[in-house]
Amino acid sequence: MYNLINQYSLIFATAFVLIVFSLIGLRFFSAKYVLVFVLASLIVLILFQSIQKNSNEDMSTVQSFENIHFSGSPYLLYMYSDY
């Protein structure tokens, strides 16, 4: 559970801030403006999360790593973890 929270902490923190701002915004603005603000913020958050996410599909399986390893050409092994 901790890894899930750590990986998506940006989403959890932003969702909390959006909830607080939308509750405060409902007191001062109409629901239509608050809904537009929340939807725009969610779209920006999803785009930012997808840009920041590391996705390298070159070596996603053991077989693809072995193909690169036994190809005879030099390679650089770079270990990365999202957690």
BALO-887284 format. One line per 3 residues: number of its first residue (from 1); their letters; for each residue z, y, x of N, C-alpha, C, O. Coordinates in Angstrom, 2 decimals. Atoms other than C-alpha are relative to their C-alpha. Layout:
NUM = A = Z,Y,X,Z,Y,X,Z,Y,X,Z,Y,X  ...
! end
This chain:
1 = MYN = 0.00,-1.20,0.82,0.00,0.00,0.00,0.00,1.26,0.86,-0.63,2.26,0.52  -0.06,-1.16,-0.88,0.78,2.36,2.88,-1.38,0.35,0.55,-1.73,1.52,0.65  1.34,-0.26,-0.52,-2.75,1.95,4.29,-0.88,0.68,-1.03,-1.68,1.55,-0.69
4 = LIN = 0.77,-0.63,1.06,-4.26,2.87,0.95,0.38,1.46,-0.15,-0.50,2.32,-0.31  -0.45,-1.38,0.11,-2.14,6.01,0.73,-0.46,0.80,1.21,-0.87,1.95,1.06  0.40,-0.70,-1.20,-2.92,6.92,4.33,-1.50,0.30,0.00,-1.91,1.39,0.40
7 = QYS = 1.44,-0.18,-0.01,-6.67,6.46,3.90,-0.45,1.05,-1.01,-1.38,1.80,-0.74  0.41,-0.92,1.04,-6.89,8.50,0.72,1.01,1.13,-0.22,1.13,1.64,-1.33  -1.01,-1.05,0.15,-4.15,11.06,1.40,-0.62,1.34,-0.37,-0.01,2.11,-1.11
10 = LIF = 0.68,-1.24,0.37,-6.64,13.93,1.16,-0.27,0.04,-1.50,-0.09,1.08,-2.13  0.29,0.04,1.44,-7.63,12.82,-2.34,1.28,0.16,-0.81,1.30,0.89,-1.79  -1.26,-0.10,0.74,-4.02,12.38,-3.47,0.57,1.42,0.05,1.03,1.93,-0.97
13 = ATA = -0.54,-1.36,-0.15,-2.95,15.78,-2.10,-0.82,1.00,-0.81,-0.26,1.88,-1.46  0.86,-0.92,0.74,-5.94,17.57,-3.61,0.13,-0.21,-1.50,0.10,0.75,-2.27  -0.19,0.27,1.43,-5.48,15.85,-6.97,1.30,0.63,-0.49,1.34,1.19,-1.58
16 = FVL = -1.27,-0.62,0.38,-1.86,17.01,-7.04,-0.15,1.52,-0.11,0.33,2.12,-1.07  0.20,-1.45,0.03,-2.88,20.59,-6.21,-0.87,0.40,-1.19,-0.60,1.41,-1.84  0.84,-0.30,1.16,-5.61,20.51,-8.85,0.77,-0.08,-1.31,0.58,0.75,-2.20
19 = IVF = -0.81,0.12,1.22,-3.16,19.33,-11.49,0.92,1.20,-0.16,1.04,1.77,-1.24  -0.91,-1.15,0.06,-0.68,22.07,-10.62,-0.77,1.28,-0.34,-0.35,2.04,-1.21  0.78,-1.20,0.28,-3.36,24.79,-10.54,-0.58,0.01,-1.40,-0.66,1.06,-2.02
22 = SLI = 0.55,0.02,1.35,-4.89,23.63,-13.80,1.08,0.24,-1.04,0.82,0.87,-2.07  -1.09,-0.27,0.95,-1.52,23.64,-15.55,0.38,1.48,0.02,0.65,2.06,-1.03  -0.28,-1.44,-0.09,-0.84,27.16,-14.26,-1.16,0.79,-0.58,-0.95,1.79,-1.28
25 = GLR = 1.18,-0.71,0.50,-4.41,28.23,-15.06,-0.12,-0.02,-1.50,-0.67,0.91,-2.09  0.06,0.07,1.47,-4.09,27.08,-18.66,0.85,1.08,-0.66,0.61,1.45,-1.81  -0.83,-1.06,0.57,-1.41,29.71,-19.18,-0.70,1.36,0.03,-0.40,2.22,-0.80
28 = FFS = 0.62,-1.31,-0.17,-3.65,32.58,-18.04,-1.47,0.05,-0.41,-1.97,1.12,-0.75  1.43,0.04,0.32,-7.24,31.46,-18.74,-0.24,-1.00,-1.12,0.64,-1.78,-1.48  0.33,0.96,1.05,-9.01,29.55,-21.46,-0.27,-1.37,0.63,-0.54,-1.48,1.82
31 = AKY = 0.17,1.38,-0.47,-9.37,25.80,-21.19,-1.41,-0.23,0.55,-1.60,-1.07,1.43  1.38,0.16,-0.45,-13.14,26.15,-20.69,-0.12,0.38,1.49,-0.77,-0.32,2.25  0.07,-0.42,-1.40,-12.70,28.06,-17.40,0.77,-0.93,0.93,0.35,-1.20,2.05
34 = VLV = -0.80,0.93,-0.81,-10.01,25.71,-16.14,-0.76,-1.31,0.18,-0.75,-1.88,1.27  0.78,1.23,-0.10,-12.21,22.70,-16.90,-1.16,0.14,0.99,-1.43,-0.77,1.77  1.09,-0.25,-0.95,-15.14,24.23,-14.98,0.55,0.02,1.42,-0.06,-0.54,2.33
37 = FVL = -0.62,-0.05,-1.32,-12.82,24.95,-12.03,0.38,-1.40,0.48,0.14,-1.73,1.64  -0.42,1.35,-0.39,-11.43,21.40,-12.02,-1.22,-0.87,0.31,-1.20,-1.60,1.31  1.19,0.80,-0.26,-14.88,19.78,-12.25,-0.70,0.42,1.29,-1.15,-0.43,2.06
40 = ASL = 0.61,-0.47,-1.24,-16.29,21.98,-9.48,0.83,-0.43,1.21,0.28,-0.81,2.24  -0.87,0.41,-1.10,-13.28,21.21,-7.30,-0.11,-1.50,0.27,-0.09,-1.92,1.42  0.15,1.45,-0.18,-13.65,17.47,-7.90,-1.32,-0.35,0.68,-1.38,-1.26,1.51
43 = IVL = 1.29,0.25,-0.64,-17.32,17.58,-6.94,0.06,0.34,1.48,-0.45,-0.41,2.31  -0.14,-0.39,-1.41,-16.50,19.44,-3.73,0.87,-1.01,0.74,0.56,-1.35,1.88  -0.88,0.99,-0.62,-13.69,16.97,-2.98,-0.74,-1.31,0.26,-0.60,-1.89,1.34
46 = ILF = 0.74,1.25,-0.18,-15.94,13.94,-3.49,-1.05,0.14,1.10,-1.22,-0.77,1.91  0.98,-0.22,-1.07,-18.66,15.43,-1.29,0.68,0.05,1.36,0.18,-0.52,2.33  -0.71,-0.10,-1.28,-16.14,16.27,1.44,0.50,-1.37,0.45,0.40,-1.70,1.63
49 = QSI = -0.48,1.34,-0.35,-14.64,12.77,1.33,-1.15,-0.90,0.46,-0.99,-1.67,1.41  1.12,0.84,-0.40,-18.06,11.13,1.55,-0.58,0.43,1.34,-1.08,-0.40,2.09  0.47,-0.48,-1.30,-19.04,13.32,4.51,0.95,-0.44,1.11,0.51,-0.82,2.19
52 = QKN = -1.00,0.32,-1.01,-15.79,12.61,6.37,0.18,-1.50,0.22,0.77,-1.91,1.22  -0.17,1.44,-0.09,-15.91,8.86,5.76,-0.89,-0.57,1.10,-2.05,-0.21,1.22  0.75,0.64,-1.07,-16.99,6.75,8.72,-0.64,-1.27,-0.54,0.05,-2.17,-1.02
55 = SNE = 0.68,1.20,0.47,-19.62,4.22,7.79,-1.12,-0.35,0.98,-2.20,0.25,0.94  0.99,0.48,-0.95,-21.46,2.45,10.57,-0.37,-1.41,-0.40,0.46,-2.32,-0.33  0.45,1.30,0.49,-23.50,-0.45,9.27,-0.73,-0.81,1.07,-1.23,-1.89,0.78
58 = DMS = 0.72,0.73,-1.05,-25.02,-1.47,12.64,0.67,-1.33,0.32,-0.02,-2.33,0.53  -0.72,1.22,-0.33,-22.30,-4.04,13.34,1.04,-0.29,-1.08,2.24,-0.25,-0.82  -0.91,0.27,1.10,-20.82,-4.89,9.98,0.39,-1.47,-0.09,1.34,-1.81,-0.80
61 = TVQ = -0.32,1.42,0.03,-20.83,-8.66,10.56,0.10,-0.54,1.43,-0.33,0.11,2.38  -0.13,0.64,-1.31,-20.03,-11.01,13.42,-1.38,-0.35,0.54,-1.63,-0.23,1.74  1.35,0.38,-0.43,-23.65,-12.17,13.52,-0.75,1.19,0.60,-1.43,1.03,1.61
64 = SFE = 0.69,-1.16,-0.55,-24.97,-8.65,14.08,0.59,0.41,1.35,-0.14,0.86,2.22  -0.60,-0.27,-1.30,-22.46,-8.14,16.91,-0.50,-1.00,1.05,-0.83,-0.61,2.17  0.49,1.01,-0.94,-23.53,-11.41,18.54,-1.46,0.25,0.37,-1.85,0.01,1.51
67 = NIH = 1.40,-0.32,-0.30,-27.19,-10.38,18.28,-0.08,1.12,1.04,-0.89,1.05,1.97  -0.01,-1.09,-0.98,-26.44,-7.15,20.15,0.58,-0.47,1.32,0.09,-0.10,2.38  -0.67,0.48,-1.21,-24.15,-8.91,22.63,-0.92,-0.87,0.86,-0.94,-0.72,2.08
70 = FSG = 0.85,0.93,-0.74,-26.67,-11.59,23.62,-1.44,0.51,0.18,-2.31,-0.25,0.60  1.37,-0.52,-0.14,-29.72,-9.30,23.62,-0.39,0.27,1.45,-1.58,0.38,1.75  0.29,-0.24,-1.40,-29.44,-8.69,27.37,-0.02,1.47,0.38,-0.06,1.79,1.57
73 = SPY = -0.03,-1.43,-0.31,-29.40,-4.91,27.10,1.45,0.50,0.00,2.30,-0.08,-0.69  -1.37,-0.51,-0.02,-26.29,-2.85,27.87,0.39,0.59,-1.35,-0.46,1.10,-2.09  -0.50,-0.54,1.26,-24.13,-1.80,24.95,1.39,0.57,0.22,2.08,0.20,1.17
76 = LLY = -1.32,-0.62,-0.05,-21.04,0.28,24.36,0.77,-0.45,-1.24,0.31,-0.27,-2.37  -0.84,0.44,1.12,-18.28,-1.19,22.23,1.05,1.07,-0.24,1.88,1.35,0.62  -0.90,-1.10,0.39,-16.38,1.56,20.43,0.79,-0.46,-1.20,0.22,-0.76,-2.25
79 = MYS = -0.87,0.47,1.08,-13.41,0.56,18.28,0.48,1.22,-0.79,0.95,2.20,-0.21  -0.43,-1.09,0.86,-12.63,2.80,15.32,0.64,-0.58,-1.25,0.19,-1.59,-1.79  -0.67,0.43,1.22,-10.27,2.44,12.39,0.29,1.21,-0.88,0.71,2.26,-0.38
82 = DY = -0.32,-1.08,0.94,-9.88,4.60,9.30,1.48,0.10,-0.29,1.93,1.08,-0.89  -1.43,0.02,0.35,-6.21,3.68,9.06,0.84,0.59,1.08,2.06,0.66,0.95
! end
